[in-house]
Amino acid sequence: MLEKSTAKLPDLFRFNDGAEVRNADDWRRRRQELQNTIVELLYGGMPPVPEQTLLELLHPHFAASLGVRTHNTYRILTGPELKLSFVMKVLAPEGDGPFPVIINGDGCWEYLTEQIIAEIMARKCALALFNRVEIAADIYQPARDSGIYRLYPDGKFGALAAWAWGYHRCVDALLQLGGSGRSEHRISIDVNRIAIAGHSRGGKATLLAGATDERIALVCANNSGSGGAGSYMYQGKGSETLKDGLSAVPYWFNSEYLNKYIDRQAELPFDQHFLNLKVG
């Protein structure tokens, strides 16, 4: 059973200065205002968009038993002076495409079975896999001395924002596929049908990634909880709370700001789902 908060929700149809939302153009600006507020306060902002992201083919191979025509391993080089790199694997089915693509960043869990991969191929979708912890470590301590943090030492963003940024860079890279190399290694992606998926903390990251990048058409966030799809204002028994996250993994969030709400999350000036509102 859901427990309703006694806090009054902010009016979605009024700007921060009190002006009323009157039309679709106003709503687009209001949605951006909400997003800017939540991304900054909850996640510590997003890492900067790099000037350049490059894609380097490392190895092409095949997995015919799974319906995979092309299974390419790439290195993505990005960030200032291309100093950050991580691996992305892209699997594509038989055919010429363009293929819808599902991006999954939970490479640290490796829960995609061969059966799931075969089903994705049978549905004529491509699959892109990367390991988000190559970008920001997830080792239950707050040190910011590895991965993306080395490139932006003054950044305030938490790990969830860093992982979401990784999804964005995968989109950058996927848009470069198909233009060069031997024809049997090329993969054509349908740029209008890019989906992202993640589980638990990965689900939190995908919701943030999808909310902050209009190139992503669909988000599949499984069991994302607090900081994901969970509400702060309406809590069911056993729901993941803000305190749960900040107590165990404060480095995921903008803990400096959120700590004052750790025992009174219903007083936050927003609810989590405000981030994921679309223009319509």
Secondary structure by P-SEA (a helix, b strand, c coil): cbbbbccccccccccccccccccaaaaaaaaaaaaaaaaaaacccccccccbbbbbbcbbbbcccccccbbbbbbbbbcccccbbbbbbbbbcccccccbbbbbcccccccccaaaaaaaaaabbbbbbbbcccccccccccccccccccccccccccaaaaaaaaaaaaaaaaaacccccccccbbbbcccbbbbbbccaaaaaaaaaaaccccccccccccccccccccccccccccccaaaaaaccccccccccccccccccccccccccccccccc
